[in-house]
Amino acid sequence: MKRNSELSLIILAFSLLKGVGAVFVKKSLVTIQNSYHYWSSANAHDSLTKLLALVEKKYSALEIEKAISQAEDILAECESHEIGFTSVVDANYPKKLLDLKDPPPILFFRGNLSLVDKDVVTLIGTRKPNENGKIIAERVGKYFSSKGWVICNGLADGIDTFSILDRDNNCFAEVIGVVGSGLAKPSFRSLPKQSEINIERILTNGGLVVSEIPPLKKQDTFSVVKSCRIQAGLGAGVILIQSSLNGGSRFTVKASVESNRPLGIIHPVEPDMHRDDYSANRKIIEYGVQGLNEFVELKNSKSSNSKIVVLLTKQSYPVLESALKEEKLSKLLLTT
């Protein structure tokens, strides 16, 4: 078994143990990486037992064996369905996700994983946009795609779809989709039909689809909400195109704010300014950080450093692009 597969197996089994989870895996990351030669062995049970001792977690031999067996089954499913996987300690794991408080310990993928290392922007909004919202979503997606940016979102109906397609319904050059189901084709049946269509378009066009959900697991409400933070984590920033105050976009925006990423807000055209399905845009534009806090339900201290760029016209797009590139540069400086 190759070293990255061994690591992924142990990290996956580790994360499956009750009381561990994504947050604890991140807290333990330095210990895991620096002590690899101590805890790694040819026997998975021995490796996990030593790792648990290092992070001061106690489990019975039966619990450890069960977690390893579950992890082996999941990775076998990946092989059977031609799904790739990478763990938080692997070299090809998206480093941007480590800014999240709870990065997925294992990321499953289909398609071109190298896209995560390019400039990525996350475009999100309501599943039921009005005509202006559809036009703006296509226009924003087209602009950033033409500038070499990879477009990322959850591939849902509405804004997600219109932001990855041109007017002829052709997928933009490079797109990353984040879904709340497993990546085995039988699991796609739990997704909305439009999401299935978008996945096929993306993969045919050399794009990437990722998930933290095991291959054969169906999507549910909880997994959809969790996937929002991955959308935010993969992007240098988020652009909110159209949303009400209670829209699902708030979960992606919240994760982006918590990771100190720039936030672009589409300014509604005058006839749409007081529509309820633009109420989140309106609140943030009118009240800035305070409005942002109300939308994502965060305390001031969490979002006080948020860089908000209001996109009044398409002439505003380069301003946000500059902010996104500055964010990328600052991350590079922090890691060098």
C-alpha positions as CSV (number, residue, x, y, z in Angstrom):
1,M,0.0,0.0,0.0
2,K,1.4,3.4,-0.9
3,R,2.2,5.9,1.8
4,N,-0.6,8.3,0.9
5,S,-3.1,5.4,1.0
6,E,-1.8,4.3,4.3
7,L,-2.1,7.8,5.7
8,S,-5.6,8.3,4.3
9,L,-6.8,5.0,5.8
10,I,-5.5,5.9,9.3
11,I,-6.8,9.5,9.1
12,L,-10.2,8.3,7.9
13,A,-10.4,5.7,10.6
14,F,-9.2,8.3,13.2
15,S,-12.0,10.7,12.1
16,L,-14.6,8.0,12.3
17,L,-14.0,7.4,16.0
18,K,-16.7,8.9,18.2
19,G,-15.5,12.1,19.8
20,V,-12.8,12.9,17.2
21,G,-14.3,14.6,14.1
22,A,-12.9,17.3,11.8
23,V,-12.1,19.9,14.4
24,F,-10.0,17.6,16.6
25,V,-8.2,16.2,13.5
26,K,-7.1,19.8,12.7
27,K,-6.0,20.4,16.2
28,S,-3.9,17.3,16.1
29,L,-2.5,17.9,12.6
30,V,1.0,19.0,13.7
31,T,1.3,16.0,16.0
32,I,0.2,13.7,13.3
33,Q,2.6,15.1,10.7
34,N,5.6,15.5,13.0
35,S,5.3,12.0,14.6
36,Y,4.6,10.0,11.4
37,H,7.7,7.8,11.8
38,Y,6.8,7.1,15.4
39,W,3.1,6.0,14.9
40,S,3.2,4.6,11.4
41,S,3.7,0.8,11.0
42,A,2.8,-2.0,8.6
43,N,-0.2,-2.8,10.8
44,A,-3.1,-0.3,10.6
45,H,-4.4,-1.3,14.1
46,D,-0.9,-0.6,15.6
47,S,-0.6,2.7,13.7
48,L,-4.0,4.0,14.9
49,T,-3.4,2.8,18.5
50,K,0.0,4.7,18.6
51,L,-1.6,7.8,17.1
52,L,-4.4,7.8,19.7
53,A,-1.9,7.6,22.5
54,L,0.0,10.6,21.1
55,V,-3.2,12.7,21.1
56,E,-4.3,11.3,24.4
57,K,-7.5,9.6,23.2
58,K,-8.5,6.3,24.6
59,Y,-10.6,3.7,22.8
60,S,-11.0,-0.1,23.1
61,A,-9.4,-2.5,20.7
62,L,-12.9,-3.3,19.4
63,E,-13.7,0.4,18.7
64,I,-10.3,0.8,16.9
65,E,-10.9,-2.3,14.7
66,K,-14.4,-1.2,13.8
67,A,-13.1,2.3,12.7
68,I,-10.4,0.7,10.6
69,S,-12.9,-1.7,9.0
70,Q,-15.2,1.1,8.2
71,A,-12.4,3.1,6.6
72,E,-11.2,0.1,4.6
73,D,-14.8,-0.4,3.3
74,I,-15.0,3.3,2.3
75,L,-11.7,3.3,0.4
76,A,-12.7,0.0,-1.3
77,E,-15.8,1.8,-2.5
78,C,-13.6,4.6,-3.9
79,E,-11.6,2.0,-5.9
80,S,-14.7,0.3,-7.1
81,H,-16.3,3.5,-8.3
82,E,-13.1,5.2,-9.6
83,I,-13.2,7.9,-7.0
84,G,-10.0,9.6,-5.8
85,F,-9.3,10.6,-2.2
86,T,-6.8,12.7,-0.3
87,S,-6.4,13.3,3.4
88,V,-5.3,16.4,5.4
89,V,-1.8,15.1,5.6
90,D,-1.3,14.3,1.9
91,A,0.7,16.6,-0.3
92,N,-2.2,17.1,-2.8
93,Y,-4.8,18.0,-0.2
94,P,-6.2,21.6,-0.9
95,K,-4.2,23.7,1.5
96,K,-6.8,26.5,1.3
97,L,-9.2,24.2,3.3
98,L,-6.9,24.3,6.3
99,D,-8.1,27.8,7.0
100,L,-11.4,26.3,8.0
101,K,-11.9,25.5,11.6
102,D,-13.1,22.0,10.6
103,P,-11.5,21.0,7.3
104,P,-12.7,17.6,6.0
105,P,-10.2,15.0,7.1
106,I,-10.7,13.2,3.9
107,L,-11.8,14.8,0.6
108,F,-13.2,12.5,-2.1
109,F,-13.0,13.7,-5.7
110,R,-13.7,13.0,-9.4
111,G,-12.0,14.9,-12.1
112,N,-9.1,17.3,-12.2
113,L,-7.9,17.8,-8.6
114,S,-5.1,20.3,-9.7
115,L,-7.9,22.9,-10.2
116,V,-7.8,23.5,-6.4
117,D,-4.3,25.0,-6.8
118,K,-5.5,27.7,-9.3
119,D,-7.2,31.0,-8.6
120,V,-10.7,30.0,-7.4
121,V,-13.7,32.2,-6.7
122,T,-17.0,31.0,-5.2
123,L,-20.2,32.2,-6.8
124,I,-23.5,31.6,-4.8
125,G,-27.1,32.6,-4.5
126,T,-30.7,31.6,-4.4
127,R,-32.1,28.6,-6.2
128,K,-35.0,30.7,-7.5
129,P,-33.4,33.9,-9.0
130,N,-35.4,36.4,-11.0
131,E,-34.4,37.2,-14.6
132,N,-31.9,39.9,-13.5
133,G,-30.3,37.5,-11.1
134,K,-29.8,34.9,-13.9
135,I,-28.3,37.6,-16.2
136,I,-25.9,38.8,-13.5
137,A,-24.8,35.3,-12.5
138,E,-23.9,34.5,-16.1
139,R,-22.1,37.8,-16.5
140,V,-20.1,37.4,-13.3
141,G,-19.2,33.8,-14.1
142,K,-18.2,34.8,-17.6
143,Y,-16.0,37.7,-16.4
144,F,-14.0,35.7,-13.8
145,S,-13.7,32.6,-16.1
146,S,-12.3,34.8,-18.9
147,K,-9.7,36.1,-16.4
148,G,-8.5,32.6,-15.6
149,W,-10.5,32.0,-12.4
150,V,-12.0,28.7,-11.6
151,I,-15.6,28.9,-10.6
152,C,-16.8,27.0,-7.5
153,N,-20.2,26.4,-6.0
154,G,-22.7,23.7,-4.9
155,L,-24.1,23.1,-8.4
156,A,-27.7,23.7,-7.2
157,D,-30.5,25.1,-9.3
158,G,-30.6,28.8,-9.8
159,I,-27.6,31.1,-9.3
160,D,-25.2,28.2,-9.0
161,T,-26.1,26.9,-12.4
162,F,-26.3,30.2,-14.2
163,S,-22.9,31.2,-12.9
164,I,-21.2,28.2,-14.5
165,L,-22.9,28.3,-17.9
166,D,-22.7,30.7,-20.8
167,R,-25.8,31.8,-22.7
168,D,-25.6,28.8,-24.9
169,N,-25.7,26.5,-21.8
170,N,-22.1,25.5,-22.3
171,C,-20.1,25.0,-19.1
172,F,-17.3,27.5,-18.5
173,A,-13.8,26.2,-18.9
174,E,-12.9,25.3,-15.3
175,V,-15.4,24.6,-12.6
176,I,-15.3,23.0,-9.2
177,G,-18.5,21.5,-7.8
178,V,-19.0,20.7,-4.1
179,V,-21.8,18.3,-3.4
180,G,-23.5,16.9,-0.2
181,S,-23.7,13.3,-1.4
182,G,-21.1,10.6,-2.1
183,L,-19.5,10.6,-5.5
184,A,-20.6,7.1,-6.6
185,K,-23.2,7.5,-9.4
186,P,-26.0,5.7,-7.4
187,S,-25.6,8.5,-4.7
188,F,-26.3,11.2,-7.3
189,R,-29.9,10.1,-7.4
190,S,-30.3,11.8,-4.0
191,L,-29.3,15.1,-5.7
192,P,-31.6,17.5,-7.5
193,K,-31.8,16.6,-11.2
194,Q,-30.0,19.9,-12.2
195,S,-27.1,19.0,-10.0
196,E,-26.7,15.7,-11.7
197,I,-26.7,17.4,-15.1
198,N,-24.1,19.9,-13.9
199,I,-21.9,17.2,-12.6
200,E,-21.9,15.5,-16.0
201,R,-21.2,18.8,-17.7
202,I,-18.3,19.6,-15.4
203,L,-16.6,16.2,-15.6
204,T,-17.0,16.1,-19.4
205,N,-15.3,19.5,-19.6
206,G,-12.3,18.6,-17.5
207,G,-13.6,20.1,-14.2
208,L,-13.7,18.7,-10.6
209,V,-16.4,17.5,-8.2
210,V,-15.6,17.0,-4.6
211,S,-17.3,15.8,-1.4
212,E,-16.4,14.8,2.1
213,I,-19.2,12.2,2.1
214,P,-18.4,8.5,1.6
215,P,-19.1,7.3,-2.0
216,L,-22.4,5.5,-1.4
217,K,-24.0,7.9,1.1
218,K,-27.0,9.9,0.0
219,Q,-27.3,13.7,0.4
220,D,-29.3,15.0,3.4
221,T,-29.9,18.5,4.8
222,F,-27.0,18.2,7.3
223,S,-24.5,17.2,4.6
224,V,-25.7,20.0,2.3
225,V,-25.1,22.6,5.0
226,K,-21.7,21.1,5.8
227,S,-20.6,21.2,2.2
228,C,-21.1,25.0,2.2
229,R,-17.9,25.5,4.2
230,I,-15.9,23.5,1.6
231,Q,-17.2,25.9,-1.1
232,A,-16.0,28.8,0.9
233,G,-12.7,27.2,1.8
234,L,-11.8,26.5,-1.8
235,G,-12.4,30.0,-3.0
236,A,-10.1,33.1,-2.5
237,G,-13.4,34.8,-1.7
238,V,-17.2,34.6,-2.2
239,I,-19.5,36.6,-4.4
240,L,-23.1,36.7,-3.2
241,I,-25.3,37.3,-6.3
242,Q,-28.8,37.1,-4.9
243,S,-30.2,36.0,-1.6
244,S,-32.9,36.5,1.0
245,L,-31.9,36.9,4.7
246,N,-32.9,33.3,5.4
247,G,-31.3,31.8,2.2
248,G,-28.9,28.9,2.4
249,S,-26.2,31.1,1.0
250,R,-25.6,32.3,4.5
251,F,-23.8,29.1,5.5
252,T,-21.2,29.6,2.7
253,V,-20.8,33.3,3.5
254,K,-20.4,32.6,7.2
255,A,-17.6,30.1,6.6
256,S,-15.9,32.6,4.2
257,V,-16.1,35.4,6.8
258,E,-14.7,33.1,9.5
259,S,-11.7,32.4,7.2
260,N,-11.2,36.1,6.6
261,R,-11.9,36.0,2.8
262,P,-13.2,39.0,0.8
263,L,-16.9,39.1,0.1
264,G,-18.4,40.5,-3.0
265,I,-22.0,41.7,-2.9
266,I,-24.0,42.3,-6.0
267,H,-25.9,45.6,-5.8
268,P,-29.4,44.9,-7.1
269,V,-30.7,47.0,-10.0
270,E,-33.1,49.6,-8.9
271,P,-36.4,47.7,-9.7
272,D,-35.1,44.8,-7.6
273,M,-33.7,46.7,-4.7
274,H,-36.7,46.0,-2.3
275,R,-37.4,42.5,-3.4
276,D,-37.3,39.9,-0.6
277,D,-35.0,37.6,-2.6
278,Y,-32.4,40.4,-2.5
279,S,-32.9,41.2,1.2
280,A,-29.5,39.8,2.2
281,N,-27.7,41.9,-0.4
282,R,-29.6,44.9,0.7
283,K,-28.9,44.4,4.4
284,I,-25.1,44.0,3.8
285,I,-25.0,47.0,1.4
286,E,-26.9,49.3,3.8
287,Y,-25.3,48.3,7.1
288,G,-22.0,46.8,6.2
289,V,-20.4,44.5,8.9
290,Q,-23.5,44.9,11.1
291,G,-25.7,43.7,8.2
292,L,-23.3,40.9,7.5
293,N,-23.5,39.8,11.1
294,E,-27.3,39.7,11.0
295,F,-27.2,37.6,7.8
296,V,-24.7,35.0,9.1
297,E,-25.5,35.3,12.8
298,L,-21.9,36.1,13.9
299,K,-20.6,38.4,16.6
300,N,-18.9,41.6,15.6
301,S,-15.5,40.3,16.6
302,K,-15.8,37.5,14.0
303,S,-16.5,39.7,11.0
304,S,-15.0,43.1,11.9
305,N,-12.1,42.4,9.5
306,S,-14.3,41.4,6.7
307,K,-13.5,43.1,3.4
308,I,-16.8,43.8,1.7
309,V,-16.8,44.9,-2.0
310,V,-20.1,46.1,-3.4
311,L,-20.5,45.3,-7.1
312,L,-22.6,48.1,-8.5
313,T,-21.8,47.4,-12.2
314,K,-19.5,45.2,-14.1
315,Q,-16.9,47.9,-13.9
316,S,-16.7,46.9,-10.2
317,Y,-15.5,43.4,-10.9
318,P,-11.8,44.3,-11.3
319,V,-11.9,45.9,-7.8
320,L,-13.0,42.6,-6.3
321,E,-10.6,40.7,-8.4
322,S,-7.7,42.8,-7.0
323,A,-9.0,42.1,-3.4
324,L,-9.1,38.4,-4.2
325,K,-5.5,38.4,-5.5
326,E,-4.3,40.3,-2.5
327,E,-5.9,37.6,-0.3
328,K,-4.1,34.9,-2.2
329,L,-0.8,36.8,-1.9
330,S,-1.2,37.3,1.8
331,K,-1.8,33.5,2.2
332,L,1.3,32.7,0.2
333,L,3.4,35.1,2.4
334,L,2.1,33.4,5.5
335,T,3.2,30.0,4.3
336,T,6.7,31.0,3.1
